[in-house]
Amino acid sequence: MQSSNDFYVFEKWLKAPSGAFGIEGVAAVVPEQDREAYWHIFSEILDTANQVIESIGPKKLYLRPKNYSRIRGSRGHRPVDLWVSICANGANLFGHMPQVYAIASDRGLEVGFAASIPEDDYFDPNVKSRNRATVPLINARLPEPDSQAAATLEAALASDGGWIFCTQTRLNPLVQGFKPFASLAEMLHHLKTNGASAGGGCIARYYSPQEVQALDLNAELNLALTRFAPLLFAARPTEWDARVLEDKGQVAKNLDASHFDPNSIEDGRKWVLAQLSLRQGQAKFRGALMKAYDGRCAVTKCDTPDVLQAAHIMPYRGPATNHPTNGILLRGDIHTLFDLNLLKIDPKEMRVVLSPAIMYSDYASLDGQPLYLPSKSSLHPSREALESRWDSTAETKRI
């Protein structure tokens, strides 16, 4: 790296106070020479990342650099780690994840792929909430640990040498427990089976401050993007994802808005009326579906009554919509997936269609499965209702 001789500033100003670059009424602690050293490093990483994107896929990728000023530094007017990340178009919906990244710090240079950033790295509660909604969608798109795609990538990474599988970025290679996963398959298994929605998982190569002098940054970023671009594109959000996240956000708002104050008579009256509206006809509706479907989930054929629920095809709009043909009997978890449009019903073939977001999850075997239908055709789900729902939630193209 051309800026390798400037890396001294990270160690020198590792504990720089807020305002070290100077703020109104307070002189800068960091001299101009050192501020320029930071800028040299940041500029080289930024320019190199732009060159790599231009050579590989400028219309498919975008660059997200750290918000850094040559004069003011970063947040708090002080020096910090410097980084850039490369994302697939549309990844902003997932908080700019996954990403191929480069981070310069007192540890040296770290280059790699991050599936997501752990929520512990964020202070904003809204960002943490976004993470919990998007991370499961990202993890579902990653290859299965025992898939051919994972094996091919694992072999390529082994051939390159130096790749380490971690829980998160910005770790110190000298710290015990730095390398928690022995392989890509082990890391993927962790991400997919733990049900974690807090974020994490990265694959990186590390170069000490002494090693960056001989490093060809362009070649390093090119290699990282070549290896991990398929993962970036596989995890791109779809318009379906956008709707799911919007629905989840609306649910959260509704829950906040429905706060119940036990000391408020008016709140109590509204709550009772709301519950009466929800319950009106619901027991009868479920009973009719239990009878029509012989007490079996239409997707899984589960026959445990306690977990079976009456799902509306078109949204509940009062007792008139509680007609058996506007309903399907579903197991509780399948009902949730159906409501979130992560699981849909093809109205023409009456088959299950999964969203790409859960295509590689434990529900994968359900995709394409024919719907278990009532023996009486008059009680079959309304094709008109299914078509209306299908058209209103149809996935078209990736963002």
C-alpha positions in Angstrom: 0.0 0.0 0.0 1.3 3.4 -0.9 0.0 4.8 2.4 1.6 2.1 4.5 4.1 4.6 6.1 1.1 6.5 7.4 -0.3 3.7 9.5 1.7 4.9 12.5 -1.1 7.4 13.3 -3.5 4.7 14.4 -1.3 3.6 17.3 -0.2 7.2 18.0 -3.8 8.5 18.4 -5.5 5.3 19.5 -6.9 7.1 22.6 -7.4 10.5 21.1 -10.1 12.4 22.9 -13.3 13.8 21.4 -12.5 17.0 19.6 -8.9 15.9 18.8 -9.2 17.3 15.3 -10.3 20.6 16.7 -13.7 22.1 17.4 -15.0 25.6 17.7 -13.1 27.4 20.5 -10.7 24.4 21.0 -7.5 23.9 19.2 -6.7 20.6 17.5 -4.6 18.1 19.4 -3.7 16.1 16.2 -1.3 18.1 14.1 -2.0 18.7 10.4 0.7 16.2 9.3 -1.1 13.4 11.1 -4.5 14.5 9.9 -3.1 14.3 6.4 -1.7 10.8 7.1 -5.2 9.6 8.0 -6.5 11.1 4.8 -3.9 9.4 2.7 -5.0 6.0 4.0 -8.7 6.7 3.6 -8.2 8.1 0.1 -6.2 5.0 -1.0 -8.8 2.6 0.3 -11.7 4.7 -1.2 -10.0 5.1 -4.6 -9.0 1.4 -4.8 -12.6 0.2 -4.0 -14.0 2.5 -6.7 -11.5 1.0 -9.2 -12.5 -2.5 -8.3 -16.2 -1.8 -8.6 -15.7 -0.2 -12.0 -13.8 -3.2 -13.2 -16.2 -5.8 -11.9 -19.8 -4.5 -12.0 -20.5 -0.8 -11.5 -24.2 -1.3 -12.3 -24.6 -4.1 -9.8 -22.6 -2.8 -6.9 -22.3 0.4 -4.9 -19.6 1.8 -2.6 -20.4 2.8 1.0 -17.5 4.6 2.6 -17.2 5.7 6.2 -18.4 9.3 6.8 -15.0 10.9 7.2 -13.8 14.4 6.7 -10.3 15.5 5.8 -10.6 18.4 8.2 -12.9 17.2 11.0 -12.2 13.5 11.0 -15.1 11.3 12.1 -17.9 11.6 14.7 -16.6 13.6 17.6 -14.0 15.3 15.5 -11.4 12.6 16.2 -9.5 9.9 14.4 -11.0 6.4 14.2 -10.8 3.2 12.1 -11.2 3.9 8.4 -13.3 1.7 6.2 -15.2 1.2 3.0 -17.7 -1.4 2.1 -19.0 -2.7 -1.3 -22.6 -3.9 -1.5 -25.0 -5.3 -4.0 -27.6 -2.8 -5.3 -30.6 -2.8 -3.0 -28.7 -3.9 0.1 -29.4 -0.5 1.7 -32.8 -2.1 2.7 -30.8 -4.6 4.8 -28.7 -2.0 6.4 -26.0 -2.3 3.6 -25.5 -6.0 4.3 -23.9 -8.3 3.3 -20.8 -6.5 2.2 -17.2 -6.9 1.1 -15.1 -4.5 3.2 -11.7 -3.1 4.0 -10.8 -1.7 7.4 -7.6 0.1 8.3 -6.8 0.5 12.0 -4.0 0.1 14.6 -4.4 -3.7 13.9 -3.3 -3.1 10.3 -5.6 -3.9 7.4 -8.6 -6.3 7.4 -10.3 -7.3 4.1 -13.2 -9.7 3.8 -16.9 -10.5 3.7 -19.4 -9.7 6.4 -22.8 -11.4 6.3 -24.0 -8.8 8.9 -22.8 -6.6 11.7 -23.6 -7.7 15.3 -26.2 -5.5 16.9 -23.8 -5.0 19.8 -21.8 -2.7 17.5 -24.7 -0.3 17.2 -26.0 2.1 19.8 -29.2 3.2 18.0 -32.1 1.1 19.2 -33.8 1.5 15.8 -30.8 0.0 14.0 -30.8 -2.9 16.5 -34.5 -3.5 15.7 -33.8 -3.3 11.9 -31.0 -5.9 12.4 -33.4 -8.4 14.1 -35.8 -8.1 11.1 -33.2 -8.3 8.3 -30.5 -10.7 9.6 -32.8 -13.8 9.4 -33.6 -12.9 5.8 -29.8 -12.6 5.0 -28.9 -15.8 6.7 -31.6 -17.7 4.9 -30.0 -16.7 1.5 -26.5 -18.0 2.5 -25.6 -21.4 1.1 -26.3 -24.5 3.2 -23.2 -25.8 5.0 -23.3 -29.1 3.1 -24.2 -27.6 -0.3 -22.0 -27.7 -3.4 -21.9 -23.9 -3.4 -20.4 -23.9 0.1 -17.9 -26.6 -0.8 -16.8 -24.8 -4.0 -16.2 -21.5 -2.0 -14.5 -23.4 0.8 -12.1 -25.0 -1.7 -11.3 -21.6 -3.3 -10.7 -19.9 0.0 -8.4 -22.8 1.1 -6.5 -22.4 -2.2 -6.0 -18.6 -1.5 -4.9 -19.2 2.1 -5.1 -16.9 5.0 -8.9 -16.6 5.3 -10.3 -16.8 8.8 -13.9 -17.4 9.8 -15.1 -15.2 12.7 -18.2 -14.0 14.4 -17.6 -10.4 13.6 -15.2 -7.8 12.1 -12.6 -5.7 13.9 -11.3 -8.5 16.1 -7.7 -8.6 17.2 -5.9 -11.7 15.6 -3.7 -11.9 18.7 -6.6 -12.4 21.1 -7.4 -15.9 22.4 -10.6 -17.2 20.8 -10.2 -14.9 17.8 -10.8 -17.8 15.3 -14.1 -19.5 16.6 -14.8 -21.4 13.4 -12.5 -23.9 11.8 -14.3 -23.8 8.4 -16.8 -22.0 6.3 -19.2 -24.9 6.8 -19.0 -24.5 10.6 -19.7 -20.7 10.3 -22.6 -21.3 8.0 -24.0 -23.9 10.3 -23.8 -21.5 13.2 -25.6 -18.7 11.4 -28.4 -21.0 10.1 -29.1 -23.2 13.1 -28.8 -20.8 16.1 -31.6 -18.7 14.8 -29.6 -15.7 15.6 -31.1 -12.4 14.6 -28.5 -10.2 16.3 -26.1 -10.4 13.4 -22.5 -11.6 12.9 -20.4 -13.9 10.7 -17.4 -12.8 8.6 -14.6 -14.2 6.5 -11.5 -12.1 6.5 -7.7 -11.9 5.9 -5.6 -9.8 8.2 -2.3 -7.8 7.6 -0.3 -6.3 10.4 0.9 -2.7 10.1 4.3 -4.1 9.1 2.7 -6.3 6.3 0.7 -3.6 4.6 3.7 -2.1 2.9 4.1 -5.1 0.6 0.3 -5.5 0.1 -1.3 -4.9 -3.3 -4.6 -3.5 -2.1 -6.2 -3.6 -5.6 -5.5 -7.3 -6.0 -6.7 -8.0 -2.4 -10.0 -6.3 -2.9 -10.4 -7.8 -6.4 -9.9 -11.3 -4.9 -12.4 -10.6 -2.0 -15.1 -9.4 -4.4 -14.5 -12.2 -6.8 -14.9 -14.8 -4.1 -17.9 -13.2 -2.3 -19.8 -11.4 -5.1 -22.1 -14.5 -5.5 -23.1 -14.2 -1.8 -23.7 -10.4 -2.2 -26.0 -11.0 -5.1 -27.7 -14.1 -3.5 -28.7 -12.0 -0.5 -30.0 -9.0 -2.3 -33.4 -7.9 -1.0 -36.4 -8.4 -3.2 -39.6 -6.3 -3.4 -41.2 -9.1 -1.4 -38.6 -8.5 1.4 -39.5 -4.8 1.3 -43.1 -5.6 1.9 -42.4 -8.0 4.6 -40.2 -5.5 6.4 -42.8 -2.8 5.9 -45.4 -5.1 7.4 -43.2 -5.9 10.4 -42.6 -2.2 11.0 -46.3 -1.5 10.8 -47.0 -4.3 13.3 -44.4 -2.7 15.7 -46.1 0.7 15.3 -49.5 -0.8 16.0 -48.2 -2.5 19.1 -46.7 0.8 20.3 -50.0 2.6 19.5 -52.1 0.1 21.4 -50.5 0.7 24.8 -53.1 0.0 27.4 -53.3 2.2 30.4 -55.2 0.2 33.2 -56.1 3.5 34.8 -57.9 4.9 31.8 -61.6 4.0 31.4 -61.5 5.2 27.8 -58.6 2.9 27.0 -60.3 0.1 28.7 -63.5 0.6 26.7 -61.6 0.8 23.3 -59.6 -2.4 24.2 -62.8 -4.3 25.0 -64.5 -3.2 21.8 -61.4 -4.1 19.8 -61.3 -7.6 21.4 -65.0 -8.1 20.7 -64.5 -7.2 17.0 -61.6 -9.6 16.7 -63.5 -12.5 18.4 -66.8 -12.0 16.5 -67.3 -15.1 14.4 -63.7 -16.3 14.9 -64.5 -19.4 16.9 -67.2 -20.4 14.4 -64.8 -19.7 11.5 -62.1 -21.9 13.0 -64.6 -24.6 13.7 -65.8 -24.6 10.1 -62.2 -24.9 8.9 -61.4 -27.7 11.4 -64.3 -29.7 10.0 -63.6 -28.9 6.3 -59.9 -29.9 6.6 -60.5 -32.9 8.9 -58.5 -31.2 11.6 -55.3 -31.2 9.5 -53.0 -28.3 8.5 -53.5 -27.7 4.8 -49.7 -27.5 4.3 -48.1 -29.9 6.9 -51.1 -32.1 7.6 -50.4 -31.6 11.3 -53.4 -32.9 13.3 -52.7 -31.4 16.7 -55.7 -29.3 17.4 -54.0 -27.0 19.9 -51.6 -25.6 17.2 -54.1 -25.3 14.3 -55.3 -21.8 13.4 -57.8 -20.3 11.0 -56.0 -18.2 8.5 -57.7 -15.6 6.4 -56.8 -15.5 2.7 -58.0 -11.9 2.3 -57.7 -9.7 5.4 -60.3 -9.9 8.1 -62.9 -7.1 7.5 -65.6 -8.2 9.9 -67.9 -11.3 10.1 -68.5 -11.4 6.3 -64.9 -12.4 5.7 -65.2 -15.3 8.1 -66.4 -17.6 5.3 -64.7 -21.0 5.0 -63.7 -20.4 1.4 -61.8 -17.3 2.5 -59.8 -19.4 5.0 -57.2 -22.1 5.2 -56.5 -24.2 8.3 -52.8 -23.8 9.1 -50.4 -24.7 11.9 -49.4 -21.7 13.9 -45.9 -21.2 12.5 -47.2 -21.7 8.9 -49.9 -19.2 9.6 -47.3 -16.6 10.5 -45.3 -17.3 7.4 -48.5 -17.0 5.3 -49.5 -13.7 6.9 -46.0 -12.3 6.2 -46.1 -13.6 2.6 -43.0 -15.7 3.2 -45.2 -18.7 2.2 -47.8 -18.3 -0.5 -50.3 -20.5 -2.3 -50.2 -20.7 -6.1 -53.9 -20.2 -7.1 -53.6 -22.1 -10.3 -51.8 -25.2 -9.1 -52.8 -25.0 -5.4 -49.2 -25.6 -4.4 -47.0 -24.0 -1.8 -44.5 -21.3 -2.9 -41.8 -20.1 -0.6 -40.1 -16.7 -0.6 -36.4 -16.8 -1.4 -35.9 -15.5 2.2 -36.8 -19.0 3.6 -35.9 -21.1 0.6 -32.9 -22.5 2.5 -34.5 -22.8 5.9 -36.0 -25.7 7.7 -39.2 -25.0 5.6 -37.4 -25.7 2.3 -39.1 -29.1 1.8 -42.5 -27.4 1.7 -41.8 -25.5 -1.5 -43.9 -26.9 -4.4 -45.9 -29.2 -2.2 -49.6 -29.6 -3.1 -52.1 -28.1 -0.7 -54.2 -30.6 1.4 -57.8 -29.6 0.4 -61.2 -30.4 1.9 -63.0 -33.4 0.5 -65.9 -31.1 -0.5 -65.0 -28.9 -3.5 -67.5 -26.3 -2.3 -65.2 -25.8 0.8 -62.0 -25.4 -1.2 -60.2 -22.1 -0.8 -61.6 -19.4 -3.1 -59.4 -19.2 -6.2 -60.5 -15.7 -6.7 -59.3 -14.7 -3.2 -56.0 -16.6 -3.7 -55.5 -14.9 -7.1 -56.2 -11.5 -5.5 -53.7 -12.2 -2.7 -51.2 -13.6 -5.2 -51.4 -10.6 -7.5 -51.1 -8.1 -4.6 -48.0 -9.8 -3.1 -46.4 -11.1 -6.3 -42.6 -10.9 -6.3 -41.4 -9.2 -9.4 -37.8 -8.3 -9.4 -35.0 -7.6 -7.0 -34.6 -4.0 -5.9 
